[in-house]
Amino acid sequence: MTDTQTPPVTPYRSTAVPPGRDGFPQILRAEWTKLRTVRRWNLTLLGAILLTVFISVFAASSSSVQIGSGSGEPERVEPTGPGGVRIVDGFRYVHQNLPGDGSITVRVADFRVSQGGTPEWGKAGVLVKKKAEPGASYAALMLTHGHGVRLQNDFVHDKAGSKASAGDPRWLRLTRDGTTLTGYESADGKDWSKVGSVKVPGLTGGVQVGMFVTSPMVTKMDRQFGSVSVGSEPSRSTAVFDQVSADGANGTWRHDNVGQQPMSPGESGEDGGRFTLTSSGDIAPAQYDTDLGAMSLSGTQLGLVLIAALSVLFITAEYRRGMIRTTFAASPRRGRVLLAKALVVGGTTFVAGLIASVASFLIAQPILRSNGHKPPQFQDLSLTDGPVLRAVIGSAVVLALIAVFALGLGALLRRTAGAVATVVVLFVAPLILISSLPLGFARFLQQATPLAGFAIQETVTRYDQVAAMCLPEEGCYPQGPWLGLGTLALYALAVLALAVWRVRRRDV
């Protein structure tokens, strides 16, 4: 019997593309050629840009406010803190001069609300302030109504101490060593724990040191299906301080009202070394209620429908016409084909989205200002501002991720109508209905669904140490911009990965 040698098997290679021409760059070029040469797809992309800009301009034109009372009096100029941050700075202050290093130690013997509701960020404690004027640099160690002991400085910085209750006596000590301020707290005046240290560049030379109390506005909300009403009322709190010791300070105790307060001016008195202070107001960064940046970019919420339609058609049109067989014959690695399509449609959508976002912002902002959205009640935004730049570029990224998401759905479902309808249900429907949903469920949708990506459009800085209503219909997302964008990215990548897996394992 003669041994025979089995001839080697030559791997199959499609003859539709010459050898060496079916690599990923060639696939990418082929997919880009498909996208740019189909006229109706180009028109769809142009329509998405125009629709995005139109809706953004329409939203800006439809929003107007009336500023001032019409009495002819000049508008009140609101104070700003270090760095130009818009602030609220009005409270009762009992203080002495502190020419150099030193410390102040007190016991907050009693801290209670004397009028109105209980503000969670009502404050009573010790304060080192450059001067007794609104906007001056400061560091404060305080007991709050709802958040225990806090060390705060220059309005925007906050450190948490213990969870001490406002109803229990608490010893507080704030020491100054140059521009470094260190806070300590104690439950009994003997065992002290460090809350933290902060460096405050504005506290050079002589400063003021003393006790203060604030009581911010209390916001109440009544939210029902289809409507929401928000109202604010002033509050007034009283704090009692004893066992007061101000080392390094000199002069008599002065009793002043710093800034303006929403209720009657604060009051204070001393009886045998026991100080009682009553006040409304606050010392904190101010919050903007309306996000003009997000409003200028609101057109993306409808422009995404055309983006989704284009992305779905980019894959389903080939299935419907049977062209997908030719595509896979030319490039047998199906996963690479889908990845190439994702890069092409995602990149193209990003460029289109960036054009639409920049145009929307630049056109909508002047309209908003002409309709009464002016400082200091509203933000004065510029395209070069960090949050605005992040929101504008982020909007383009959101549209690109939605395009990838829709492409993946199209590959999975192979039906244009079904894939586009799914995108509409996941994105557009919640955006329309979110103001009618219970607040807890609305926030769940904002955090746990692909809708989270629109958090990147926020341009208002929100501070944890300020009580404020975060309403979904005002474009406020509880998780923050980057986490929201990351959530959408995970959805897009997951759907695309699933589509790659499925297209590799089933017949065309």
Steps between C-alpha positions, in 0.01 A plus 500: 500500500644834397506792745335809363548852630189709553531825305493815718166678530506859383289729726202654325543858398229696327576591141291817533798688642861446390735346759633759740203726438261366765677639807329726750612829335353377170174400674488840666548675168230288337247580772582871483446488124157342552396769747615802303370384161138431602323832447204442730732414788685827451168682496401323823822614665442857383143481627626390843726806519222738394243341732738518796569869442134582433372335818772666709418844359127437544552407866704815557242720326217349705670568834467852639514658844420838646774650716437780746188653648449769238551777759800642322734409783835351400532125530678379811852382427554163664836440670769272368757309699864412434538391140188688391253235621146629548420474870252552782668675792260633764502406871545621860861530612646571845872557456831645616826596332760227451825669389708181476488133590249383758193290562138513608326235709127490578228265608187503288266452794178524300414522130138507393259639241311798635281573196404314181599152392825325586777571246731200469795733446427742784838578663629609839868512588826690492621710212827662396428754225727753335249775572134521597383564143326282239737306278801520731716189528429278804528168678224370728447203730133441560223280629218458248135406535519196275862417412696492825825693539657656190816695420441739211697778336462751220142388428575204270719277721352259754633227731287271712556441870287289733127441460427694818139603552406866516304422816809395699765737639823500297839657560667656197853636464653678201871586503691728268865454403569750223261411220445145631181448697441180697172388650441277802184374667414336831196355672621587851765770462776257604552246222548681171500362146634676194246584231760619250734775388459742212729755345319828429718741299268794569548486878823701527577773752231611740166318490174476694422206727174414672167317503229493237163346419315459169162362399450456122180492300298179530383362165188290478375305202162352414538261207209315346442332166515771238588790730756621748496804725808626682495766767749649745448662836750671729602351831657643815725314744640575844829376642633533854879502558676476833848418634635740238876548477673702225879472539699766316195721439463851634242775531136480599246263354319664208153395392439540125273386222706397200323547167127470448263250658163387363325568834546782750862583595675262736523562872752408766574562864737404780419410859786397730715359220203321342424617145165458325485559125190494279510533124373394160714496183794284404870495422534272198529489120184602316324250278360576156152357452516488120778343296527727198777287352290185497205698365714617207578137416151357547458438127720191524211326674304494173791509257599157632197347324643575155846392617352170619313452171818555299700261718238227482467533122878475466468129588135402438500632141764242412299221661182608323663505157720197551815708461626377835596170334734685266644699789572187704634316196749780444583521872431164666588633847152627573586653836757726336239615249263600779779678689591690184139604454489617863815710459376656178149585617619601848777725367278660239227559755748655741609756239138578408402518866786737578393732220140492623595552865730795433243666273218436749691656788623804307153577362296420812705691757435852361131415471487390863672819615261714296210316668617605847741223597773734620744511791492497794179291512622285211834377373710697253638220286772490238606220267847514654372430853610158623152362582357639174779351290449166672124518437535594131760235419321254726176549305683393184637197687148412618369504143795286386432245776131494411600434138711201608219382727249522213736322261532215747122478534465495122743210474316310772143561378567531123186714480514876452165583661559283805849634567401865458192453716714348773730803498201735520354306793832498686595864441227730372199366689660534847621852417143599416331321791758553772332808646179299551662205676550464876829661598662178623419312180607794283840511671532123457453541126761774496754283678440145379398534135682629188327832570780562751727619219322835482645588841811613309301806385479649850687829535375601845738418785305332778636498852426227751505752787204693361141378516354521150232329299644277228205465264529276192295736285756774565784287366638407842653152518580367849810299402710770334610547138787254462332208673194558283704498179680187619166326552393570143839386371462168682158446343632579152802271537288220647247511215777516239685207662179296505442585134854388409446174686168434326614589150789255528270212595204520273440483129458818306 
